[in-house]
Amino acid sequence: MKINIIGGGLAGSEAALTLSKKKIHCNLYEIKPEGNTDIYKSKNFGELVCSNSLKSFELSNASGLLKNEGKLLDSNLLRIAEETKVPAGKALAVNREEFSKRITEEIKKSEYIKIYRKEITQIDLNSDDIWLIATGPLTSPKFESWLMKVFGNDLFFFDAVSPIILRDSIDTSKTFVADRYEKGTGDYLNCPMNENEYSIFYEQLVAAELAPIENFSDKALFERCQPVEEIAKRGLDALRFGPMKPVGLKDDSGNSFFAIVQLRKEDKEGNLYSPVGFQTRLKWKEQKKVFSLIPALNNAEFVRYGVMHRNTYLNAPEIMNKYMQSKKYKNVFFAGQISGLEGYVEAIVSGKISALNIERISTGKKLLSFPDDTMIGALINHITTNARIPLSPVYANYGLLSPVKGIKRKKERNIAKAERALKVFKKFLITEFY
Ligand SMILES: Cc1cc2nc3c(=O)[nH]c(=O)nc-3n(C[C@H](O)[C@H](O)[C@H](O)COP(=O)(O)OP(=O)(O)OC[C@H]3O[C@@H](n4cnc5c(N)ncnc54)[C@H](O)[C@@H]3O)c2cc1C
């Protein structure tokens, strides 16, 4: 019996390193560098395709709780994220090159992981091999067709990535350094705009030409990752309540502004920045034209332009059980975005859970499902049991956890849910896990 992991992204890399640490051999199949889409830029494992942020580490934020749970499970990728982090206020942001380089080095170094740089187009379901499907939102078309034939109902949505800008091309005389509500260590570069600058920018943005996409439907846009031009189309002020929100940001002289674009570091040295919330589907020449209307970006040099992509996932409630295992084929497991979990940390932690269950099935132990009052348990429970069919992708959020009574303020309620979750999680690790 062999263990085969398909996809060396976030979920697949976490799974391979998890099995390796348990001295279990596995094969890791990765289509890159040949044959995958233009969105992947590196041949390394664990590539971050868009933002370099793994979101907040605060417990009042659901992603912060999920990270804490991942760390309690000894997540390899979350450890590497900590080791390659760049300053980003209350968020865990990483140097993306360094992050995936370190993951790749650990995978290559392992005597338990055999790497195959090739596309998997189908699986022999009758063999006694175990398979982990972690091919992500950009699963190769041939494998996607096979998945559709076997598991049916393949679903999709569209989302986009933000551009990346060279620091030396930013006019820093027109920026100021600050974190919103001064929460952080001054990690964001803010590009302020006055009312006149904003309205010119707005008009050009809503009029700009979009890049054509095959079979595109705006009904299939992911609601949490709306392109900046789509947000703008909701009305003149929509961006000022979204990615260009000026509240809580003042320059050194205490001045407030009409609108602000925040730039986040892409690397520790701060040579590259990306505008927060500026994922876009505009044609590249339009991005250059419109984003250069932001005063500090008048001469901006774009090292990568934003692009939009189709994201594939499966209808988990019909095909998966709470162990991240196929209901029909017990030797097939899923992890990451293909399972309907959206987000970097969600992919990492689900890769961990699937690998732990693969280890258990291969050593004859009972499979594990995590308690519903934990974030990872609630996420898996949602996609496999509670979600409406067809599934909409889900990311960590406190709405998934049962209510705590008697606390009025949302932030305190969330922290109370997080504290309860961590207590349940730790108890589960002691009583069920080992
Ligand atoms: C354009 C885009 C932007 C995103 N931006 C963000 C963001 O900013 N923040 C966030 O939290 N989440 C984001 N996501 C969502 C999601 O968190 C990431 O896509 C995440 O990388 C998913 O992890 P994964 O392991 O499931 O897939 P991936 O990390 O994409 O890994 C899948 C791997 O499988 C390989 N592969 C595919 N098909 C085959 C095959 N047939 N055989 C062998 N190998 C194969 C791929 O080359 C890839 O390396 C984004 C998704 C997309 C598509």
PDBQT file of the ligand as one rigid body, heavy atoms in Angstrom, charges set to zero:
ROOT
HETATM    1  C1  LIG A 501      -6.350  33.465  -7.579  1.00  0.00    +0.000 C 
HETATM    2  C2  LIG A 501      -6.508  33.051  -6.162  1.00  0.00    +0.000 A 
HETATM    3  C3  LIG A 501      -6.214  33.933  -5.125  1.00  0.00    +0.000 A 
HETATM    4  C4  LIG A 501      -6.352  33.536  -3.797  1.00  0.00    +0.000 A 
HETATM    5  N1  LIG A 501      -6.035  34.420  -2.803  1.00  0.00    +0.000 NA
HETATM    6  C5  LIG A 501      -6.129  34.054  -1.509  1.00  0.00    +0.000 A 
HETATM    7  C6  LIG A 501      -5.715  34.959  -0.462  1.00  0.00    +0.000 A 
HETATM    8  O1  LIG A 501      -5.259  36.052  -0.723  1.00  0.00    +0.000 OA
HETATM    9  N2  LIG A 501      -5.854  34.554   0.825  1.00  0.00    +0.000 N 
HETATM   10  C7  LIG A 501      -6.337  33.325   1.145  1.00  0.00    +0.000 A 
HETATM   11  O2  LIG A 501      -6.420  33.008   2.340  1.00  0.00    +0.000 OA
HETATM   12  N3  LIG A 501      -6.723  32.455   0.185  1.00  0.00    +0.000 NA
HETATM   13  C8  LIG A 501      -6.631  32.788  -1.129  1.00  0.00    +0.000 A 
HETATM   14  N4  LIG A 501      -7.020  31.927  -2.127  1.00  0.00    +0.000 N 
HETATM   15  C9  LIG A 501      -7.700  30.681  -1.767  1.00  0.00    +0.000 C 
HETATM   16  C10 LIG A 501      -6.859  29.522  -1.228  1.00  0.00    +0.000 C 
HETATM   17  O3  LIG A 501      -6.599  29.759   0.115  1.00  0.00    +0.000 OA
HETATM   18  C11 LIG A 501      -5.560  29.270  -1.931  1.00  0.00    +0.000 C 
HETATM   19  O4  LIG A 501      -5.809  28.968  -3.269  1.00  0.00    +0.000 OA
HETATM   20  C12 LIG A 501      -4.757  28.117  -1.282  1.00  0.00    +0.000 C 
HETATM   21  O5  LIG A 501      -3.502  28.072  -1.892  1.00  0.00    +0.000 OA
HETATM   22  C13 LIG A 501      -5.458  26.776  -1.383  1.00  0.00    +0.000 C 
HETATM   23  O6  LIG A 501      -4.596  25.770  -0.930  1.00  0.00    +0.000 OA
HETATM   24  P1  LIG A 501      -4.634  24.332  -1.593  1.00  0.00    +0.000 P 
HETATM   25  O7  LIG A 501      -3.548  23.534  -0.956  1.00  0.00    +0.000 OA
HETATM   26  O8  LIG A 501      -6.000  23.809  -1.553  1.00  0.00    +0.000 OA
HETATM   27  O9  LIG A 501      -4.283  24.588  -3.130  1.00  0.00    +0.000 OA
HETATM   28  P2  LIG A 501      -2.911  25.139  -3.771  1.00  0.00    +0.000 P 
HETATM   29  O10 LIG A 501      -2.098  25.834  -2.749  1.00  0.00    +0.000 OA
HETATM   30  O11 LIG A 501      -3.293  25.868  -5.004  1.00  0.00    +0.000 OA
HETATM   31  O12 LIG A 501      -2.168  23.800  -4.181  1.00  0.00    +0.000 OA
HETATM   32  C14 LIG A 501      -2.617  22.913  -5.166  1.00  0.00    +0.000 C 
HETATM   33  C15 LIG A 501      -1.414  22.330  -5.874  1.00  0.00    +0.000 C 
HETATM   34  O13 LIG A 501      -1.845  21.250  -6.709  1.00  0.00    +0.000 OA
HETATM   35  C16 LIG A 501      -1.138  21.305  -7.953  1.00  0.00    +0.000 C 
HETATM   36  N5  LIG A 501      -1.942  20.589  -8.959  1.00  0.00    +0.000 N 
HETATM   37  C17 LIG A 501      -3.110  20.965  -9.541  1.00  0.00    +0.000 A 
HETATM   38  N6  LIG A 501      -3.572  19.988 -10.343  1.00  0.00    +0.000 NA
HETATM   39  C18 LIG A 501      -2.686  18.960 -10.273  1.00  0.00    +0.000 A 
HETATM   40  C19 LIG A 501      -2.627  17.659 -10.865  1.00  0.00    +0.000 A 
HETATM   41  N7  LIG A 501      -3.576  17.213 -11.676  1.00  0.00    +0.000 N 
HETATM   42  N8  LIG A 501      -1.566  16.844 -10.588  1.00  0.00    +0.000 NA
HETATM   43  C20 LIG A 501      -0.570  17.294  -9.744  1.00  0.00    +0.000 A 
HETATM   44  N9  LIG A 501      -0.590  18.512  -9.149  1.00  0.00    +0.000 NA
HETATM   45  C21 LIG A 501      -1.644  19.330  -9.387  1.00  0.00    +0.000 A 
HETATM   46  C22 LIG A 501      -1.007  22.805  -8.193  1.00  0.00    +0.000 C 
HETATM   47  O14 LIG A 501       0.040  23.064  -9.106  1.00  0.00    +0.000 OA
HETATM   48  C23 LIG A 501      -0.723  23.331  -6.778  1.00  0.00    +0.000 C 
HETATM   49  O15 LIG A 501       0.641  23.374  -6.490  1.00  0.00    +0.000 OA
HETATM   50  C24 LIG A 501      -6.848  32.251  -3.478  1.00  0.00    +0.000 A 
HETATM   51  C25 LIG A 501      -7.150  31.377  -4.520  1.00  0.00    +0.000 A 
HETATM   52  C26 LIG A 501      -6.960  31.766  -5.842  1.00  0.00    +0.000 A 
HETATM   53  C27 LIG A 501      -7.240  30.806  -6.947  1.00  0.00    +0.000 C 
ENDROOT
TORSDOF 0
